């Protein structure tokens, strides 16, 4: 499959991405980029999705695997992170999986997905003023980006519950409409506390934060709707991969080692993440890494306890059936950006073009076996999605 090479300022760009593409991204100065030219530059959002990239840095795993890296750079929003990545200000990012599809096919950016950074790790959180999902009729609901698993699964659940997502209009309560808006994750909790939005779907620890601060509650974990789905993946530009594949392999080995370390001791990982990486308090981060299944089964946020959808997972292998299902789901999701790039895509072909799984395969083998990550020996699976 050939990549649709639209200009970077063309129709597939999300709100706020085109406007700042040529500008310096927040948190990254030109001097930072110049001084880090000989090292891989990692960009991240302050969410638990970024944990493997950050724990690997905190514990010196990149050095252990002979990977020179600069201090990871924090961004406030997905648009800012993508601006920096596409412009070459950072070299490797954890990126929303649907956003990676948009970058390659909607923007023509030469990017490849080399591994999953994590699975699950997101939820739908409602204000304490909402008694249930039906109360969202006539209200505003926030997502972190149009092309996100948060938008996809929230809208699926809305429709299953008799609600209708809308954009750019005042939602009608009588018609069961919910206005969907994009908001930076760090702005969501204050907006909900102030009544600007009635709920949100986002990565943790912002769901845990709502409960810790007693202003909201988790209505549903997204991993309870799509079993062990990838929210964020590790994405690099093709020039980085082609320029030094050995470096990329060593980087992936460090990343997967961090994933195993997190799985082995989640409380310790929560402590590591507070050491200059995530700004949230350690109790919220620890809760996000260790949600108790029994508590949420009782509340209704977990209806399939055997899926363990409340538990963020850390396993690197990008499954082909997931990519196909993801692209198909993007086609049924309401967004306020250009969707024409999807018209040219065959969901069954995207994985081979977008994803390079050779680095993850070798890293898994070096770690012992797929079983070390809870993965099937065949490294194949069929997706399980149940929007009820």
ZAMARGU-4260 file (C-alpha; in steps of 0.2 Angstrom, whole numbers, plus 5000, padded with zeros to 4 digits):
<rodrens>
0) 5000/5000/5000 | 5007/5017/4995 | 5005/5031/5008 | 4994/5045/5003 | 5007/5060/5002
5) 4996/5075/5006 | 5005/5091/5012 | 5007/5092/5030 | 4996/5107/5031 | 4982/5097/5021
10) 4965/5091/5026 | 4969/5077/5038 | 4975/5087/5052 | 4966/5088/5069 | 4961/5104/5077
15) 4976/5114/5083 | 4989/5103/5074 | 4991/5113/5058 | 4992/5130/5066 | 5007/5126/5077
20) 5016/5114/5066 | 5030/5126/5061 | 5031/5133/5078 | 5041/5128/5093 | 5031/5115/5103
25) 5027/5119/5121 | 5041/5113/5133 | 5054/5111/5119 | 5065/5125/5115 | 5076/5125/5099
30) 5092/5124/5110 | 5085/5108/5118 | 5084/5100/5100 | 5101/5106/5095 | 5109/5100/5111
35) 5101/5083/5110 | 5105/5080/5092 | 5116/5065/5096 | 5103/5057/5107 | 5086/5050/5104
40) 5073/5063/5110 | 5057/5056/5119 | 5041/5066/5119 | 5027/5061/5130 | 5011/5067/5139
45) 5010/5066/5158 | 4999/5050/5159 | 5002/5032/5164 | 5002/5027/5146 | 5020/5034/5145
50) 5026/5024/5159 | 5037/5012/5150 | 5046/5026/5141 | 5048/5035/5158 | 5053/5021/5169
55) 5066/5015/5157 | 5074/5032/5158 | 5072/5033/5177 | 5080/5016/5180 | 5094/5019/5168
60) 5089/5005/5156 | 5093/5015/5140 | 5111/5016/5146 | 5111/4998/5150 | 5106/4994/5132
65) 5118/5007/5125 | 5105/5019/5119 | 5109/5038/5121 | 5093/5047/5126 | 5090/5065/5131
70) 5079/5070/5145 | 5061/5066/5140 | 5051/5081/5135 | 5033/5083/5142 | 5019/5090/5132
75) 5001/5096/5137 | 4991/5089/5122 | 4992/5077/5108 | 4992/5090/5095 | 5007/5098/5103
80) 5016/5082/5104 | 5012/5078/5086 | 5018/5095/5080 | 5035/5092/5088 | 5036/5074/5082
85) 5032/5078/5064 | 5043/5093/5064 | 5058/5082/5070 | 5059/5090/5087 | 5057/5074/5095
90) 5062/5056/5088 | 5051/5044/5097 | 5034/5046/5105 | 5020/5036/5113 | 5005/5041/5102
95) 4987/5037/5101 | 4985/5022/5090 | 4972/5030/5079 | 4982/5046/5078 | 4996/5036/5071
100) 4985/5031/5057 | 4980/5049/5054 | 4998/5055/5053 | 5003/5042/5040 | 4988/5042/5029
105) 4979/5059/5032 | 4995/5069/5033 | 5007/5059/5023 | 5020/5059/5038 | 5033/5045/5035
110) 5030/5037/5052 | 5030/5018/5058 | 5023/5010/5073 | 5036/4999/5081 | 5028/4992/5097
115) 5013/4994/5109 | 5017/5005/5124 | 5003/4998/5134 | 4986/4990/5134 | 4970/4997/5143
120) 4973/5011/5155 | 4958/5022/5150 | 4940/5025/5157 | 4924/5035/5155 | 4923/5046/5170
125) 4907/5055/5175 | 4904/5070/5186 | 4897/5066/5203 | 4881/5076/5197 | 4878/5062/5184
130) 4869/5047/5191 | 4872/5037/5175 | 4876/5038/5156 | 4859/5043/5152 | 4861/5059/5161
135) 4874/5065/5148 | 4859/5069/5137 | 4860/5088/5134 | 4878/5089/5141 | 4896/5091/5135
140) 4908/5077/5136 | 4927/5078/5133 | 4940/5067/5124 | 4959/5070/5122 | 4959/5070/5103
145) 4947/5066/5089 | 4957/5051/5083 | 4958/5041/5099 | 4951/5025/5106 | 4943/5036/5119
150) 4932/5044/5106 | 4929/5028/5097 | 4923/5018/5112 | 4914/5032/5121 | 4903/5035/5105
155) 4900/5016/5103 | 4894/5015/5121 | 4883/5031/5119 | 4874/5024/5104 | 4872/5007/5113
160) 4864/5017/5127 | 4852/5027/5116 | 4863/5043/5116 | 4868/5052/5100 | 4886/5061/5099
165) 4886/5078/5091 | 4899/5091/5087 | 4898/5110/5085 | 4880/5112/5091 | 4871/5114/5107
170) 4865/5096/5112 | 4847/5093/5114 | 4843/5083/5130 | 4826/5078/5123 | 4834/5071/5108
175) 4848/5062/5118 | 4862/5072/5111 | 4879/5073/5119 | 4891/5086/5113 | 4909/5079/5111
180) 4924/5091/5112 | 4942/5089/5112 | 4952/5095/5128 | 4969/5092/5134 | 4969/5079/5148
185) 4976/5090/5161 | 4961/5102/5158 | 4948/5089/5160 | 4947/5087/5179 | 4946/5106/5182
190) 4933/5108/5168 | 4922/5094/5176 | 4924/5101/5193 | 4918/5118/5187 | 4903/5111/5177
195) 4910/5115/5160 | 4909/5097/5155 | 4899/5082/5163 | 4911/5069/5160 | 4926/5063/5150
200) 4936/5048/5143 | 4954/5049/5145 | 4970/5039/5150 | 4974/5038/5168 | 4979/5045/5181
205) 4965/5058/5177 | 4951/5045/5180 | 4959/5040/5197 | 4961/5059/5201 | 4943/5062/5200
210) 4940/5048/5212 | 4954/5053/5224 | 4947/5071/5224 | 4929/5065/5225 | 4922/5075/5211
215) 4919/5061/5199 | 4918/5042/5197 | 4923/5029/5184 | 4908/5024/5175 | 4917/5011/5164
220) 4934/5005/5160 | 4937/5005/5141 | 4947/4988/5143 | 4930/4981/5148 | 4923/4986/5131
225) 4938/4981/5120 | 4949/4967/5128 | 4967/4972/5130 | 4966/4985/5117 | 4981/4997/5113
230) 4978/5015/5117 | 4995/5021/5114 | 5009/5014/5103 | 5027/5018/5101 | 5030/5028/5085
235) 5046/5033/5076 | 5049/5042/5059 | 5055/5031/5045 | 5072/5040/5044 | 5076/5036/5062
240) 5072/5018/5059 | 5081/5017/5043 | 5096/5027/5049 | 5101/5015/5063 | 5090/5000/5065
245) 5102/4993/5078 | 5099/5008/5089 | 5080/5006/5087 | 5081/4987/5092 | 5091/4992/5108
250) 5079/5005/5112 | 5064/4992/5110 | 5074/4980/5121 | 5075/4994/5135 | 5057/4998/5133
255) 5051/4980/5134 | 5063/4977/5150 | 5054/4992/5158 | 5037/4984/5154 | 5042/4969/5163
260) 5049/4979/5177 | 5032/4988/5179 | 5022/4972/5179 | 5033/4965/5192 | 5031/4979/5204
265) 5018/4992/5201 | 5019/5002/5217 | 5038/5004/5214 | 5034/5010/5196 | 5021/5023/5203
270) 5035/5030/5214 | 5047/5031/5200 | 5035/5040/5189 | 5033/5054/5202 | 5052/5057/5201
275) 5050/5072/5189 | 5040/5063/5176 | 5022/5064/5181 | 5015/5079/5191 | 5000/5070/5199
280) 5001/5064/5217 | 5008/5047/5220 | 4992/5040/5227 | 4982/5043/5211 | 4996/5036/5200
285) 4997/5020/5211 | 4978/5018/5211 | 4978/5020/5192 | 4991/5006/5191 | 4982/4994/5203
290) 4963/4997/5202 | 4955/4983/5212 | 4943/4972/5201 | 4931/4968/5215 | 4927/4986/5219
295) 4923/4990/5201 | 4914/4975/5198 | 4902/4980/5212 | 4900/4998/5204 | 4897/4992/5186
300) 4913/4999/5179 | 4918/4981/5176 | 4906/4969/5169 | 4918/4956/5162 | 4931/4953/5177
305) 4940/4939/5167 | 4945/4953/5155 | 4954/4963/5169 | 4949/4978/5159 | 4953/4989/5174
310) 4971/4985/5174 | 4983/4994/5163 | 4994/4981/5154 | 5012/4982/5148 | 5015/4971/5133
315) 5024/4977/5117 | 5017/4966/5103 | 5006/4975/5090 | 4993/4963/5084 | 4987/4964/5066
320) 4969/4960/5070 | 4969/4975/5081 | 4975/4987/5068 | 4961/4980/5056 | 4948/4982/5069
325) 4954/5000/5073 | 4954/5006/5056 | 4936/5000/5053 | 4931/5008/5070 | 4938/5025/5064
330) 4926/5024/5049 | 4911/5024/5060 | 4917/5037/5073 | 4910/5056/5072 | 4925/5068/5071
335) 4926/5086/5068 | 4941/5084/5056 | 4943/5078/5038 | 4940/5059/5036 | 4943/5058/5017
340) 4960/5048/5020 | 4950/5034/5027 | 4941/5032/5010 | 4957/5025/5002 | 4961/5013/5016
345) 4958/4994/5016 | 4958/4990/5035 | 4965/4973/5031 | 4981/4981/5022 | 4985/4995/5035
350) 4995/4984/5047 | 5008/4978/5035 | 5011/4996/5029 | 5010/5006/5046 | 5017/4993/5058
355) 5035/4986/5059 | 5034/4972/5072 | 5051/4965/5069 | 5059/4975/5084 | 5045/4970/5096
360) 5047/4951/5090 | 5066/4952/5093 | 5064/4960/5110 | 5051/4948/5116 | 5062/4933/5111
365) 5077/4942/5120 | 5066/4943/5136 | 5063/4924/5136 | 5046/4921/5128 | 5029/4929/5124
370) 5023/4921/5140 | 5034/4933/5150 | 5022/4947/5144 | 5006/4936/5145 | 5005/4934/5126
375) 5001/4919/5116 | 5016/4910/5109 | 5009/4912/5091 | 5009/4931/5093 | 4992/4931/5085
380) 4975/4934/5092 | 4957/4938/5087 | 4950/4954/5095 | 4936/4954/5108 | 4925/4969/5108
385) 4908/4970/5117 | 4899/4987/5118 | 4887/4983/5131
</rodrens>
